[in-house]
Every structure is written in C-alpha cells, then in structure tokens.
C-alpha cells in the first residue's frame, strides 16, 4: 500500500520565493541607506580601476574593515559593485555613476533622494494616502522648500547640486529630440541653471533663448548663458514665478519636470502660458509618466515622495494630457525621450 505524498511541504516550498520577495521588499530601505553610505564614505572615488580589498578600501575611507565588507556585500547584491574570485571589489557601470569625477555623476541625486528627513516622511505615507495631502507641514511647520532653505542649508546645497546633475544627465537626450523647426526663440520655463536651454541653443545656432526661473536660480545660471559666456548674446535671463506670469513673444515654450504640483496649480501655469504666448506657439512638456514606460518604478516612487513633501504628483499619461487640454492647449504628439521621460508636443490655440 502506497501513501499519498504530503502536499503541505510542497506548498510551503512553492510559497517560499513569495515570502522571501516580500521580506526583501520590506527591507528595501537598506538599499537606499547603503547607497547613501557609499556616497558619504566616498567609496566609488576610493575604488580605482584595479580591484581592491575591503581592508584597503576601509583604510582609504577611514572605516571599520569588517563593517565596510558588510556594506560592500549589500551593495554587490544590488549590482552596484561586484566582487572578483579573489574577494576583491570592482567597479560596475552603476558604481561609476557615484564617482565625483564622472561626467554623468549622480552622487548628489542619490544624497538628495536619501536625505535624513526623508525617512520619517516615508513612515507616515499611510497618513498622506488617507488625506490625499502632504504630511510635511504638519511635521515641520513650514512648506517644504521654505523649510529646506531656512532650516536645512546643507540639504538645500545638496538639492542645488542634485538638480544640476539631473539637468546635465537629461539635457542632451531632450535637446536631441525636442522639435524647434522654424522657431526663432525658445523659453525654458522653470529651467533652473539652464543646462537644457544651453544644449538647445548649441543644437540650433539660429535660435535665441529665454531662461525663466526664480531670481536666486537665474542668478546662478550656467556660465555659458551669463555675461561673457559662449551663448550669452543669444539669451535673456528673466526672473519670475510661472504661477503668476510667463514671458510673452516666444515661439516655443519648454516645461521640463515642473508640472508635478497639484492639478489646479498646473492648470494655472499652463493657462498663464496660453494668455502670454502668441497664437500657435509651440509647447513642449517633458515629464515622467507613472503608468507608461520601463521607468515606472522610478516614476511611481517619485510620485509618492511628491505626495509626502508638497502634495504634488507625477502624472499618468491621460491625466497630464487632460490637464494640458483643460488649459486650452492643442496636443499634437506624445513621444518617449528615454526610458523614464516622455515629451508632449502641443501648441497654443491658433
């Protein structure tokens, strides 16, 4: 007589990957913390082009060898660094992005996304989900950017450097596909230090530009755009707030990653554009969609962070198109820029 095999152990075995996967996700903050620690310690700079042991790296960065080995072990699990057969650590394409001397460095963006004040916010995500509003003001008594600049000057400096890195990282990709055919002038609204505008002007030598942002931001514009710079004679630096007004008499307006505010404010900004712009002016909006493209994990995470900090959002494709049309713009095309950004090509009413 044969016995039927007990199904229970097999059921447990089948469930094990799900259990492990869930617990790994619950501990995923350790990945963010490990990346932050790597930047703060300067690990990517300390590791040269040849393999290095944990002991040598610990001596270079002033860390405990055993603790550093544990950190490196965590980072290799996420393929940030890799380990050779002799137990030495080696750069990957990911870890090279953390080097301060890399042309496409992202170390300051990593710091900005993992600043100490972020951890308490994530722990209160359920409150934001219940209310649909940020929890930042309740925690700190000030609006997000006011608090950062008034109370956390070191964090504000990280933010400025991070935005510079973000702009440099994407400017060339956007400039290469952004349509400016027939345009004589282009305005980058909320354009930061003007890296995208500079790239556009370099791609289109017959076009003139306007950089529009807050006074303190415009004052720190890219050297190419300021007096004496290679592009200065083709640029106007204009200070202002796009929620109040937008420069007039421009052929093409660019909005890159500045519509992550609440829907009503986004419509106000776009309506200000419709009031100021000539009939038929080109409008290009570059944003992350939370429901389209391989960059969805990044975009949905940024969406929740914006909910926590400013009550803002990253949009769905249809949601942002709806806001654009609600403001009175005419949409002509939507196209990917790269794996995590899309470009809406529109125009003001003819």
VOLUMMAR-555752 format. One record per residue (C-alpha): residue number from 1; residue in three letters; x, y, z. Coordinates in Angstrom, 2 decimals. Each point is the difference from the previous one (the first is absolute). Layout:
{atom NUM, 'ALA', {X, Y, Z}}
...
//
This chain:
{atom 1, 'UNK', {0.00, 0.00, 0.00}}
{atom 2, 'UNK', {1.46, 3.34, -1.04}}
{atom 3, 'UNK', {-0.53, 3.19, 1.90}}
{atom 4, 'UNK', {-1.05, 3.21, -1.71}}
{atom 5, 'UNK', {2.79, 2.56, 0.30}}
{atom 6, 'UNK', {-0.66, 2.78, 2.48}}
{atom 7, 'UNK', {-0.82, 3.09, -2.06}}
{atom 8, 'UNK', {0.72, 2.44, 2.78}}
{atom 9, 'UNK', {3.83, 0.10, -0.30}}
{atom 10, 'UNK', {-0.31, 0.58, -3.75}}
{atom 11, 'UNK', {-2.43, 2.86, 0.60}}
{atom 12, 'UNK', {2.47, 1.56, 2.41}}
{atom 13, 'UNK', {2.82, -0.39, -2.52}}
{atom 14, 'UNK', {-2.07, 1.64, -2.72}}
{atom 15, 'UNK', {-0.83, 2.92, 2.29}}
{atom 16, 'UNK', {3.59, 0.58, 1.10}}
{atom 17, 'UNK', {1.04, 2.29, -2.88}}
{atom 18, 'UNK', {-3.04, 2.18, 0.70}}
{atom 19, 'UNK', {0.82, 0.15, 3.70}}
{atom 20, 'UNK', {3.61, 0.89, -0.70}}
{atom 21, 'UNK', {-0.98, 2.55, -2.63}}
{atom 22, 'UNK', {-2.43, 1.72, 2.36}}
{atom 23, 'UNK', {2.54, 0.18, 2.83}}
{atom 24, 'UNK', {2.68, 1.31, -2.36}}
{atom 25, 'UNK', {-2.36, 2.75, -1.09}}
{atom 26, 'UNK', {-0.79, 0.85, 3.61}}
{atom 27, 'UNK', {3.73, 0.45, 0.63}}
{atom 28, 'UNK', {0.64, 1.92, -3.22}}
{atom 29, 'UNK', {0.80, 3.15, 2.00}}
{atom 30, 'UNK', {3.33, -1.70, 0.68}}
{atom 31, 'UNK', {0.86, 0.35, -3.70}}
{atom 32, 'UNK', {-0.63, 3.76, 0.11}}
{atom 33, 'UNK', {1.97, 0.29, 3.23}}
{atom 34, 'UNK', {2.88, -2.02, -1.47}}
{atom 35, 'UNK', {0.17, 2.27, -3.04}}
{atom 36, 'UNK', {0.00, 3.07, 2.22}}
{atom 37, 'UNK', {2.76, -1.46, 2.17}}
{atom 38, 'UNK', {2.07, -0.78, -3.10}}
{atom 39, 'UNK', {-0.24, 3.63, -1.13}}
{atom 40, 'UNK', {0.67, 1.45, 3.46}}
{atom 41, 'UNK', {3.05, -2.25, 0.41}}
{atom 42, 'UNK', {1.29, 0.77, -3.50}}
{atom 43, 'UNK', {0.24, -3.71, -0.88}}
{atom 44, 'UNK', {-0.31, 0.45, -3.75}}
{atom 45, 'UNK', {2.83, 2.55, -0.03}}
{atom 46, 'UNK', {2.17, -2.18, 2.23}}
{atom 47, 'UNK', {-0.37, -3.01, -2.28}}
{atom 48, 'UNK', {2.23, 0.54, -3.01}}
{atom 49, 'UNK', {0.23, -1.87, -3.28}}
{atom 50, 'UNK', {1.60, -3.05, 1.64}}
{atom 51, 'UNK', {-1.70, -2.40, 2.44}}
{atom 52, 'UNK', {0.33, 0.86, 3.70}}
{atom 53, 'UNK', {-0.57, -1.86, 3.25}}
{atom 54, 'UNK', {-2.40, 1.13, 2.70}}
{atom 55, 'UNK', {3.01, 0.60, 2.27}}
{atom 56, 'UNK', {1.66, 2.33, -2.52}}
{atom 57, 'UNK', {-3.24, 1.85, -0.62}}
{atom 58, 'UNK', {-0.64, 0.32, 3.74}}
{atom 59, 'UNK', {3.43, 1.57, 0.46}}
{atom 60, 'UNK', {-0.68, 2.40, -2.89}}
{atom 61, 'UNK', {-3.37, 1.23, 1.30}}
{atom 62, 'UNK', {0.64, -0.29, 3.75}}
{atom 63, 'UNK', {-2.44, -2.81, 0.75}}
{atom 64, 'UNK', {-0.07, -3.19, 2.04}}
{atom 65, 'UNK', {1.10, -2.82, -2.37}}
{atom 66, 'UNK', {-2.59, -2.53, 1.15}}
{atom 67, 'UNK', {-2.88, 2.47, -0.11}}
{atom 68, 'UNK', {1.10, 1.25, -3.41}}
{atom 69, 'UNK', {0.12, -3.56, -1.32}}
{atom 70, 'UNK', {-3.59, -0.44, 1.16}}
{atom 71, 'UNK', {-1.02, 3.20, -1.80}}
{atom 72, 'UNK', {1.77, -1.10, -3.19}}
{atom 73, 'UNK', {-1.68, -3.40, 0.22}}
{atom 74, 'UNK', {-3.38, 1.75, 0.06}}
{atom 75, 'UNK', {0.92, 2.23, -2.94}}
{atom 76, 'UNK', {1.20, -2.95, -2.10}}
{atom 77, 'UNK', {-3.39, -1.66, 0.56}}
{atom 78, 'UNK', {-1.52, 3.01, -1.78}}
{atom 79, 'UNK', {2.72, -0.11, -2.71}}
{atom 80, 'UNK', {1.41, 3.37, 0.98}}
{atom 81, 'UNK', {3.49, -1.47, 0.44}}
{atom 82, 'UNK', {1.15, -3.51, -0.86}}
{atom 83, 'UNK', {2.41, -2.42, 1.67}}
{atom 84, 'UNK', {2.70, -1.97, -1.85}}
{atom 85, 'UNK', {1.00, -3.62, 0.79}}
{atom 86, 'UNK', {2.76, 1.24, 2.34}}
{atom 87, 'UNK', {-2.51, 1.91, 2.13}}
{atom 88, 'UNK', {1.04, 3.41, -1.32}}
{atom 89, 'UNK', {-2.50, 2.66, -1.02}}
{atom 90, 'UNK', {-0.35, 1.40, -3.51}}
{atom 91, 'UNK', {-1.93, 2.85, -1.59}}
{atom 92, 'UNK', {-3.14, -0.53, -2.05}}
{atom 93, 'UNK', {-1.67, 2.46, -2.37}}
{atom 94, 'UNK', {-2.37, 0.81, 2.88}}
{atom 95, 'UNK', {2.71, 0.71, 2.60}}
{atom 96, 'UNK', {1.86, 2.25, -2.45}}
{atom 97, 'UNK', {-3.03, 2.32, 0.06}}
{atom 98, 'UNK', {0.85, 0.65, 3.67}}
{atom 99, 'UNK', {3.48, 1.31, -0.80}}
{atom 100, 'UNK', {0.26, 3.74, 0.48}}
{atom 101, 'UNK', {2.23, 0.33, -3.08}}
{atom 102, 'UNK', {-2.45, -1.76, -2.35}}
{atom 103, 'UNK', {-1.49, 2.16, -2.74}}
{atom 104, 'UNK', {-3.40, -1.59, 0.71}}
{atom 105, 'UNK', {0.38, -0.19, 3.80}}
{atom 106, 'UNK', {-3.15, -0.54, 2.05}}
{atom 107, 'UNK', {1.47, 0.01, 3.51}}
{atom 108, 'UNK', {-1.78, 3.21, 1.05}}
{atom 109, 'UNK', {-3.33, -1.29, -1.31}}
{atom 110, 'UNK', {0.49, -3.10, 2.14}}
{atom 111, 'UNK', {0.62, 2.22, 3.04}}
{atom 112, 'UNK', {-3.05, 2.16, -0.75}}
{atom 113, 'UNK', {-2.26, -3.05, -0.29}}
{atom 114, 'UNK', {1.28, -1.37, 3.32}}
{atom 115, 'UNK', {0.34, 3.14, 2.16}}
{atom 116, 'UNK', {-0.58, -0.77, 3.72}}
{atom 117, 'UNK', {-3.34, 1.81, 0.13}}
{atom 118, 'UNK', {-1.42, -2.36, -2.66}}
{atom 119, 'UNK', {-0.10, -3.03, 2.30}}
{atom 120, 'UNK', {-2.63, 1.40, 2.37}}
{atom 121, 'UNK', {-2.15, 1.05, -2.95}}
{atom 122, 'UNK', {-0.06, -3.51, -1.48}}
{atom 123, 'UNK', {-1.14, -1.34, 3.36}}
{atom 124, 'UNK', {-3.10, 2.19, -0.23}}
{atom 125, 'UNK', {-1.00, -0.86, -3.54}}
{atom 126, 'UNK', {-3.23, -1.56, 1.21}}
{atom 127, 'UNK', {-1.05, 3.42, 1.38}}
{atom 128, 'UNK', {0.55, 1.65, -3.38}}
{atom 129, 'UNK', {-1.92, -2.77, -1.73}}
{atom 130, 'UNK', {-2.95, 0.47, 2.40}}
{atom 131, 'UNK', {-0.08, 3.79, -0.38}}
{atom 132, 'UNK', {1.28, 0.40, -3.56}}
{atom 133, 'UNK', {2.27, 2.75, 1.33}}
{atom 134, 'UNK', {3.62, 0.42, 1.05}}
{atom 135, 'UNK', {1.12, -0.67, 3.57}}
{atom 136, 'UNK', {2.97, 2.34, -0.21}}
{atom 137, 'UNK', {-1.61, 3.17, 1.35}}
{atom 138, 'UNK', {-1.48, -1.86, 2.98}}
{atom 139, 'UNK', {3.45, -1.38, 0.81}}
{atom 140, 'UNK', {2.07, 3.15, -0.46}}
{atom 141, 'UNK', {-2.36, 2.98, 0.08}}
{atom 142, 'UNK', {1.18, 1.38, -3.35}}
{atom 143, 'UNK', {-0.54, -0.72, -3.67}}
{atom 144, 'UNK', {2.56, -2.42, -1.39}}
{atom 145, 'UNK', {2.37, 2.29, -1.91}}
{atom 146, 'UNK', {-0.15, 2.72, 2.67}}
{atom 147, 'UNK', {0.98, -2.54, 2.65}}
{atom 148, 'UNK', {2.83, -1.39, -2.08}}
{atom 149, 'UNK', {1.52, 3.42, -0.71}}
{atom 150, 'UNK', {-0.60, 1.51, 3.45}}
{atom 151, 'UNK', {0.64, -2.90, 2.37}}
{atom 152, 'UNK', {2.18, -2.39, -2.01}}
{atom 153, 'UNK', {2.54, 2.02, -2.00}}
{atom 154, 'UNK', {2.21, -3.05, -0.56}}
{atom 155, 'UNK', {-2.96, -1.86, -1.47}}
{atom 156, 'UNK', {-0.83, 3.04, -2.16}}
{atom 157, 'UNK', {3.55, -0.11, -1.37}}
{atom 158, 'UNK', {-0.42, -3.71, -0.77}}
{atom 159, 'UNK', {-3.24, 0.83, -1.81}}
{atom 160, 'UNK', {1.71, 2.61, -2.19}}
{atom 161, 'UNK', {2.80, -2.40, -0.92}}
{atom 162, 'UNK', {-2.48, -2.82, -0.59}}
{atom 163, 'UNK', {-2.11, 2.10, -2.37}}
{atom 164, 'UNK', {3.16, 0.92, -1.88}}
{atom 165, 'UNK', {0.85, -3.67, -0.42}}
{atom 166, 'UNK', {-3.56, -0.85, -1.06}}
{atom 167, 'UNK', {0.00, 2.77, -2.59}}
{atom 168, 'UNK', {3.38, -0.97, -1.41}}
{atom 169, 'UNK', {-1.01, -3.65, -0.11}}
{atom 170, 'UNK', {-3.10, 0.56, -2.12}}
{atom 171, 'UNK', {0.70, 3.26, -1.88}}
{atom 172, 'UNK', {1.79, -1.56, -2.94}}
{atom 173, 'UNK', {-2.63, -2.74, -0.43}}
{atom 174, 'UNK', {-2.87, 2.51, 0.05}}
{atom 175, 'UNK', {1.77, 2.52, -2.25}}
{atom 176, 'UNK', {0.68, -2.70, -2.59}}
{atom 177, 'UNK', {-3.72, -0.75, -0.51}}
{atom 178, 'UNK', {-1.74, 3.26, 0.93}}
{atom 179, 'UNK', {-1.60, 1.57, -3.10}}
{atom 180, 'UNK', {1.03, 3.60, -0.74}}
{atom 181, 'UNK', {-0.53, 0.08, -3.74}}
{atom 182, 'UNK', {-0.82, 3.55, -1.10}}
{atom 183, 'UNK', {0.34, 1.47, 3.51}}
{atom 184, 'UNK', {1.97, 3.21, 0.50}}
{atom 185, 'UNK', {-0.31, 0.06, 3.80}}
{atom 186, 'UNK', {-0.37, -2.65, 2.69}}
{atom 187, 'UNK', {-0.79, 0.55, 3.68}}
{atom 188, 'UNK', {0.88, -2.55, 2.66}}
{atom 189, 'UNK', {-2.61, 0.57, 2.73}}
{atom 190, 'UNK', {1.28, -0.96, 3.44}}
{atom 191, 'UNK', {3.22, -0.88, -1.79}}
{atom 192, 'UNK', {2.30, 0.04, 3.03}}
{atom 193, 'UNK', {3.57, 0.85, -0.90}}
{atom 194, 'UNK', {-0.74, -0.37, -3.68}}
{atom 195, 'UNK', {1.80, -3.20, -0.99}}
{atom 196, 'UNK', {-2.86, -1.07, -2.27}}
{atom 197, 'UNK', {-0.27, 3.46, -1.54}}
{atom 198, 'UNK', {3.76, 0.09, -0.63}}
{atom 199, 'UNK', {-0.19, -3.42, -1.68}}
{atom 200, 'UNK', {-2.90, 1.16, -2.18}}
{atom 201, 'UNK', {1.86, 3.12, -1.08}}
{atom 202, 'UNK', {3.09, -2.04, -0.81}}
{atom 203, 'UNK', {-2.14, -2.35, -2.12}}
{atom 204, 'UNK', {-1.76, 2.92, -1.74}}
{atom 205, 'UNK', {2.46, 2.85, -0.68}}
{atom 206, 'UNK', {-2.66, 2.26, -1.55}}
{atom 207, 'UNK', {-2.31, -0.09, 3.05}}
{atom 208, 'UNK', {-0.02, 2.47, 2.89}}
{atom 209, 'UNK', {-1.01, -0.96, 3.54}}
{atom 210, 'UNK', {-1.70, 1.14, 3.20}}
{atom 211, 'UNK', {0.82, -1.58, 3.36}}
{atom 212, 'UNK', {-2.88, 0.58, 2.44}}
{atom 213, 'UNK', {0.18, -0.97, 3.67}}
{atom 214, 'UNK', {0.14, 1.42, 3.53}}
{atom 215, 'UNK', {2.44, 2.91, 0.49}}
{atom 216, 'UNK', {2.44, -2.01, 2.14}}
{atom 217, 'UNK', {0.03, -2.81, -2.57}}
{atom 218, 'UNK', {0.51, 2.22, -3.04}}
{atom 219, 'UNK', {2.84, 1.77, 1.85}}
{atom 220, 'UNK', {1.88, -3.32, -0.01}}
{atom 221, 'UNK', {-0.59, -0.77, -3.68}}
{atom 222, 'UNK', {2.47, -2.08, -1.95}}
{atom 223, 'UNK', {3.14, 1.96, -0.90}}
{atom 224, 'UNK', {-0.75, -0.42, -3.72}}
{atom 225, 'UNK', {-3.14, 2.12, 0.44}}
{atom 226, 'UNK', {1.39, 2.80, 2.18}}
{atom 227, 'UNK', {1.93, 3.10, -1.09}}
{atom 228, 'UNK', {3.13, -1.05, -1.82}}
{atom 229, 'UNK', {-1.29, -3.52, -0.61}}
{atom 230, 'UNK', {0.02, -1.69, -3.39}}
{atom 231, 'UNK', {-3.80, 0.28, -0.32}}
{atom 232, 'UNK', {-0.62, 3.21, 1.96}}
{atom 233, 'UNK', {-0.78, 2.17, -3.04}}
{atom 234, 'UNK', {-2.83, -2.35, -0.97}}
{atom 235, 'UNK', {-1.64, -0.25, 3.45}}
{atom 236, 'UNK', {-2.20, 2.06, 2.30}}
{atom 237, 'UNK', {-0.01, -0.93, 3.68}}
{atom 238, 'UNK', {-3.44, 0.83, 1.43}}
{atom 239, 'UNK', {-0.98, -0.35, 3.66}}
{atom 240, 'UNK', {-3.56, -0.79, 0.99}}
{atom 241, 'UNK', {-2.58, -2.53, 1.17}}
{atom 242, 'UNK', {-1.85, -2.02, -2.64}}
{atom 243, 'UNK', {-3.04, -0.21, 2.29}}
{atom 244, 'UNK', {-0.38, 3.77, -0.44}}
{atom 245, 'UNK', {1.24, 0.76, -3.51}}
{atom 246, 'UNK', {1.96, -1.41, -2.92}}
{atom 247, 'UNK', {2.12, 1.91, -2.55}}
{atom 248, 'UNK', {-1.78, 1.08, -3.17}}
{atom 249, 'UNK', {1.12, 0.10, -3.64}}
{atom 250, 'UNK', {1.70, -3.40, -0.14}}
{atom 251, 'UNK', {-0.39, -2.56, -2.78}}
{atom 252, 'UNK', {0.50, -3.17, 2.07}}
{atom 253, 'UNK', {-0.42, -0.56, 3.73}}
{atom 254, 'UNK', {1.61, -2.92, 1.84}}
{atom 255, 'UNK', {-1.21, -1.37, 3.36}}
{atom 256, 'UNK', {2.25, -2.74, 1.32}}
{atom 257, 'UNK', {-0.98, -1.72, 3.25}}
{atom 258, 'UNK', {-1.71, 3.01, 1.53}}
{atom 259, 'UNK', {-3.66, -1.04, -0.19}}
{atom 260, 'UNK', {0.20, -2.38, 2.96}}
{atom 261, 'UNK', {-2.12, 2.33, 2.09}}
{atom 262, 'UNK', {-3.65, -0.46, 0.86}}
{atom 263, 'UNK', {-2.30, -0.07, -3.02}}
{atom 264, 'UNK', {-1.50, 3.44, 0.57}}
{atom 265, 'UNK', {3.41, 1.71, 0.15}}
{atom 266, 'UNK', {1.13, -1.90, -3.09}}
{atom 267, 'UNK', {-3.02, 1.28, -1.91}}
{atom 268, 'UNK', {0.69, 3.55, 1.25}}
{atom 269, 'UNK', {3.56, -0.17, -1.34}}
{atom 270, 'UNK', {-1.13, -1.29, -3.38}}
{atom 271, 'UNK', {-2.85, 2.54, -0.14}}
{atom 272, 'UNK', {2.55, 2.77, 0.66}}
{atom 273, 'UNK', {1.89, -1.33, -2.99}}
{atom 274, 'UNK', {-3.09, 0.14, -2.21}}
{atom 275, 'UNK', {-0.58, 3.63, 1.06}}
{atom 276, 'UNK', {3.57, 1.10, -0.69}}
{atom 277, 'UNK', {1.03, -2.03, -3.03}}
{atom 278, 'UNK', {-0.67, 0.91, -3.63}}
{atom 279, 'UNK', {-2.69, -1.98, -1.80}}
{atom 280, 'UNK', {1.36, -3.30, -1.26}}
{atom 281, 'UNK', {3.15, 0.11, 2.14}}
{atom 282, 'UNK', {1.67, -3.36, 0.54}}
{atom 283, 'UNK', {-0.19, -1.59, 3.46}}
{atom 284, 'UNK', {2.19, -2.93, 1.03}}
{atom 285, 'UNK', {-0.61, -1.72, 3.35}}
{atom 286, 'UNK', {2.52, -2.56, 1.24}}
{atom 287, 'UNK', {-1.17, -2.14, 2.94}}
{atom 288, 'UNK', {0.08, -3.46, 1.55}}
{atom 289, 'UNK', {-3.17, -2.05, -0.43}}
{atom 290, 'UNK', {-0.86, -2.31, 2.89}}
{atom 291, 'UNK', {-1.84, -2.46, -2.26}}
{atom 292, 'UNK', {2.11, -0.19, -3.15}}
{atom 293, 'UNK', {3.52, -1.17, -0.78}}
{atom 294, 'UNK', {2.77, -2.01, 1.69}}
{atom 295, 'UNK', {0.67, 2.84, 2.44}}
{atom 296, 'UNK', {-3.23, -0.71, 1.87}}
{atom 297, 'UNK', {1.65, -1.04, 3.29}}
{atom 298, 'UNK', {1.96, 3.25, 0.10}}
{atom 299, 'UNK', {-2.99, 2.13, -0.98}}
{atom 300, 'UNK', {-2.43, -1.59, 2.46}}
{atom 301, 'UNK', {2.54, 0.42, 2.83}}
{atom 302, 'UNK', {0.48, 3.66, -0.88}}
{atom 303, 'UNK', {-3.77, 0.39, -0.17}}
{atom 304, 'UNK', {-0.38, -1.18, 3.61}}
{atom 305, 'UNK', {2.91, 2.14, 1.18}}
{atom 306, 'UNK', {-1.67, 3.04, -1.55}}
{atom 307, 'UNK', {-3.27, -0.87, 1.73}}
{atom 308, 'UNK', {1.83, -0.09, 3.34}}
{atom 309, 'UNK', {1.98, 3.21, -0.44}}
{atom 310, 'UNK', {-2.12, 2.46, -1.97}}
{atom 311, 'UNK', {-3.29, -1.77, -0.67}}
{atom 312, 'UNK', {1.08, -0.19, -3.66}}
{atom 313, 'UNK', {0.12, -2.86, -2.43}}
{atom 314, 'UNK', {1.48, -1.64, -3.04}}
{atom 315, 'UNK', {-2.78, -0.43, -2.54}}
{atom 316, 'UNK', {-1.48, -2.82, -1.99}}
{atom 317, 'UNK', {0.19, 0.45, -3.74}}
{atom 318, 'UNK', {-3.74, 0.71, -0.32}}
{atom 319, 'UNK', {-0.02, 2.12, 3.16}}
{atom 320, 'UNK', {2.65, 2.41, -1.24}}
{atom 321, 'UNK', {-1.49, 0.14, -3.49}}
{atom 322, 'UNK', {-3.31, 0.88, 1.63}}
{atom 323, 'UNK', {1.58, 2.91, 1.89}}
{atom 324, 'UNK', {1.72, 1.23, -3.15}}
{atom 325, 'UNK', {-3.25, -0.01, -1.95}}
{atom 326, 'UNK', {-1.92, 1.50, 2.94}}
{atom 327, 'UNK', {2.38, 2.98, -0.11}}
{atom 328, 'UNK', {-0.93, 0.56, -3.64}}
{atom 329, 'UNK', {3.04, -1.48, -1.73}}
{atom 330, 'UNK', {-0.23, -2.15, -3.13}}
{atom 331, 'UNK', {1.95, -3.28, 0.23}}
{atom 332, 'UNK', {1.79, -1.20, -3.15}}
{atom 333, 'UNK', {2.18, -2.89, 1.16}}
{atom 334, 'UNK', {1.32, -1.99, 2.96}}
{atom 335, 'UNK', {3.36, -1.72, -0.34}}
{atom 336, 'UNK', {2.60, -1.63, 2.30}}
{atom 337, 'UNK', {3.22, 1.91, 0.68}}
{atom 338, 'UNK', {1.73, -2.86, 1.80}}
{atom 339, 'UNK', {-0.94, -2.88, 2.30}}
{atom 340, 'UNK', {-1.60, 2.23, 2.64}}
{atom 341, 'UNK', {-1.09, 3.24, -1.69}}
{atom 342, 'UNK', {-2.62, 0.88, -2.60}}
{atom 343, 'UNK', {-0.52, 3.13, -2.05}}
{atom 344, 'UNK', {-3.38, 1.55, -0.76}}
{atom 345, 'UNK', {0.09, 2.20, -3.10}}
{atom 346, 'UNK', {-2.83, 2.54, 0.00}}
{atom 347, 'UNK', {-0.87, 3.55, -1.04}}
{atom 348, 'UNK', {-1.99, 2.98, 1.15}}
{atom 349, 'UNK', {-3.32, 0.50, -1.85}}
{atom 350, 'UNK', {0.47, 1.39, -3.51}}
//
